[in-house]
Amino acid sequence: MKTLIFATNNDHKVAEIKSVLNNRFNLLSLKDAGINIDIPEPYPTLEENAREKARVINRLTDEDCFSEDTGLEVTSLNGEPGVKSARYSGENRSFENNIDKLLLNLGHQKNREAQFRTVICLIRKGKEKLFEGVCKGTIIAERKGNAGFGYDPVFVPEGAEKTFAEMPLNEKNLFSHRKKAMEKLITFLLSEEAD
């Protein structure tokens, strides 16, 4: 079975990706691979940050690996928090503080359209490839649900009645931006193996 290193320290993301992989590949998180580093995300785009994380781990290990960067893009906030989603509330950042800042900035805005966007960068045999997944939805005015992480308690995906935080993982995967990007990566890897 093919082994891939996933360049993340985020256990929530590892769980989501493993649920999509469904044992088709052997997934190693940075912790599983014995790598204890925090990779900076200094760039203004998800694409550049995803590339940076994959390149750092590829240079360290010389193994096939992938990374992802995800942002919540809110239409009436000109795409904020976007690439700064995880660091939105500054030095005292936490999931709770990030949501508080988002809801404060949105205020009584009528347009609450938003989308989660994930960009995955795969480095395989020295070549880089990007995959994107998007989930459109709406930001609600107060938190609902205890599952998931990040902005999940205030995000209702298009076509659903519940927030991501009210859904079990298998239901979230019906809509998930991360799953959509990951499915493209899996399709690419399986086609490569078939060649």
C-alpha positions as CSV (number, residue, x, y, z in Angstrom):
1,M,0.0,0.0,0.0
2,K,1.3,3.4,-1.0
3,T,2.4,5.6,1.9
4,L,1.9,9.4,1.9
5,I,3.1,11.9,4.5
6,F,0.4,14.6,5.2
7,A,2.2,17.8,6.2
8,T,0.1,18.8,9.2
9,N,0.0,18.8,13.0
10,N,-3.8,19.2,13.0
11,D,-5.4,16.0,14.3
12,H,-8.9,17.2,13.1
13,K,-7.6,17.4,9.5
14,V,-5.8,14.0,9.8
15,A,-9.1,12.4,10.9
16,E,-11.1,14.0,8.0
17,I,-8.5,13.0,5.4
18,K,-8.3,9.4,6.8
19,S,-12.1,9.1,6.5
20,V,-11.9,10.1,2.8
21,L,-8.9,7.8,2.0
22,N,-10.8,4.8,3.4
23,N,-7.6,2.8,3.7
24,R,-6.7,3.2,0.0
25,F,-3.3,4.6,1.0
26,N,-1.3,4.6,4.2
27,L,-1.4,8.1,5.7
28,L,1.3,9.4,8.0
29,S,0.8,12.7,9.9
30,L,4.0,14.7,10.8
31,K,3.8,13.1,14.3
32,D,3.5,9.6,12.8
33,A,6.6,10.3,10.6
34,G,8.5,11.5,13.7
35,I,8.7,15.1,12.4
36,N,8.2,17.8,15.1
37,I,8.1,21.1,13.4
38,D,5.6,23.9,12.9
39,I,5.8,25.1,9.3
40,P,5.1,28.8,8.8
41,E,2.4,30.0,6.4
42,P,3.8,33.3,5.4
43,Y,2.2,33.8,2.0
44,P,-0.9,35.7,0.9
45,T,-2.5,32.8,-0.9
46,L,-3.7,29.3,0.0
47,E,-1.8,27.9,-3.0
48,E,1.6,29.3,-1.9
49,N,1.1,28.2,1.7
50,A,0.2,24.7,0.6
51,R,3.2,24.5,-1.7
52,E,5.5,25.8,1.1
53,K,4.4,23.1,3.6
54,A,4.7,20.3,1.1
55,R,8.2,21.5,-0.1
56,V,9.5,21.7,3.5
57,I,8.5,18.1,4.3
58,N,9.6,16.8,0.9
59,R,13.1,18.4,1.4
60,L,13.3,16.9,4.9
61,T,12.2,13.4,4.0
62,D,12.7,13.0,0.3
63,E,9.3,11.2,0.3
64,D,6.0,11.7,-1.6
65,C,3.9,14.0,0.5
66,F,1.1,16.5,0.4
67,S,-0.2,19.4,2.4
68,E,-3.3,21.6,2.4
69,D,-4.3,25.1,3.3
70,T,-7.9,26.0,3.8
71,G,-9.6,29.4,4.1
72,L,-13.1,30.6,4.9
73,E,-13.9,33.3,2.3
74,V,-16.9,35.6,3.3
75,T,-18.3,37.6,0.4
76,S,-19.4,40.7,2.3
77,L,-16.0,40.8,4.1
78,N,-14.1,40.9,0.7
79,G,-13.0,37.3,1.1
80,E,-11.9,37.6,4.8
81,P,-10.7,35.8,6.8
82,G,-9.3,33.8,3.8
83,V,-5.7,32.8,4.1
84,K,-5.7,34.2,7.7
85,S,-8.6,32.0,8.8
86,A,-6.6,30.1,11.5
87,R,-5.0,33.3,12.7
88,Y,-7.9,35.7,12.3
89,S,-8.1,36.8,15.9
90,G,-4.4,37.6,16.1
91,E,-2.1,36.6,19.0
92,N,-4.8,35.2,21.2
93,R,-6.2,33.1,18.4
94,S,-8.4,30.2,19.1
95,F,-11.4,28.7,17.3
96,E,-13.7,30.6,19.7
97,N,-12.0,33.9,19.3
98,N,-11.8,33.6,15.5
99,I,-15.6,32.9,15.4
100,D,-16.2,35.9,17.7
101,K,-14.3,38.2,15.4
102,L,-16.0,36.9,12.3
103,L,-19.5,37.4,13.8
104,L,-18.5,40.9,15.1
105,N,-17.2,41.9,11.7
106,L,-20.3,40.6,9.9
107,G,-22.6,42.4,12.3
108,H,-26.1,42.7,10.8
109,Q,-25.0,42.2,7.2
110,K,-27.8,40.7,5.2
111,N,-25.4,39.0,2.7
112,R,-23.9,36.1,4.7
113,E,-22.6,34.1,1.8
114,A,-19.3,32.3,2.3
115,Q,-17.3,29.4,1.0
116,F,-14.6,27.1,2.4
117,R,-11.8,26.6,-0.1
118,T,-9.1,24.0,0.3
119,V,-6.0,23.8,-1.8
120,I,-3.9,20.6,-1.6
121,C,-0.3,20.5,-2.9
122,L,1.0,17.0,-3.7
123,I,4.7,16.4,-4.3
124,R,5.2,13.0,-6.0
125,K,8.4,11.9,-7.8
126,G,9.7,15.5,-7.5
127,K,6.7,17.0,-9.3
128,E,4.1,19.4,-7.7
129,K,0.4,19.2,-8.4
130,L,-2.5,21.3,-7.0
131,F,-6.0,20.2,-6.2
132,E,-8.9,22.5,-5.1
133,G,-12.1,21.9,-3.3
134,V,-14.9,24.4,-2.6
135,C,-17.9,24.3,-0.4
136,K,-20.4,27.2,-0.6
137,G,-22.7,28.1,2.2
138,T,-23.9,30.7,4.7
139,I,-22.6,32.1,8.0
140,I,-25.3,32.0,10.7
141,A,-25.6,34.5,13.6
142,E,-24.9,32.1,16.5
143,R,-23.0,28.8,17.1
144,K,-24.8,25.5,16.7
145,G,-23.3,22.0,17.3
146,N,-20.2,20.6,19.0
147,A,-18.6,18.5,16.3
148,G,-15.9,19.6,13.9
149,F,-13.5,22.4,14.4
150,G,-12.7,26.0,13.3
151,Y,-15.7,27.8,11.9
152,D,-17.9,24.7,11.7
153,P,-20.4,25.9,14.3
154,V,-21.4,28.9,12.3
155,F,-21.2,27.5,8.7
156,V,-24.2,25.9,7.0
157,P,-23.3,24.3,3.6
158,E,-25.5,24.9,0.6
159,G,-28.2,22.3,0.5
160,A,-28.1,21.5,4.2
161,E,-30.2,22.6,7.2
162,K,-27.4,22.1,9.8
163,T,-24.0,23.5,10.5
164,F,-20.9,21.4,9.9
165,A,-20.6,21.2,13.8
166,E,-24.0,19.5,14.0
167,M,-23.0,16.8,11.5
168,P,-21.2,13.6,12.1
169,L,-18.1,13.3,9.9
170,N,-19.7,11.0,7.3
171,E,-22.4,13.6,6.8
172,K,-20.0,16.5,6.7
173,N,-18.1,14.6,3.9
174,L,-21.1,14.9,1.7
175,F,-20.4,18.6,1.4
176,S,-16.8,19.0,2.5
177,H,-14.3,21.2,0.6
178,R,-11.5,19.1,2.0
179,K,-13.1,15.9,0.8
180,K,-13.6,17.4,-2.7
181,A,-9.9,18.3,-3.0
182,M,-8.8,15.0,-1.6
183,E,-11.0,13.0,-4.0
184,K,-9.2,14.8,-6.9
185,L,-5.9,13.9,-5.4
186,I,-6.9,10.2,-4.9
187,T,-8.2,10.0,-8.5
188,F,-4.9,11.4,-9.7
189,L,-2.9,8.9,-7.7
190,L,-5.0,5.9,-8.7
191,S,-4.7,6.9,-12.4
192,E,-0.9,7.2,-11.9
193,E,-0.7,3.7,-10.5
194,A,-2.8,2.4,-13.4
195,D,-0.3,3.8,-15.9
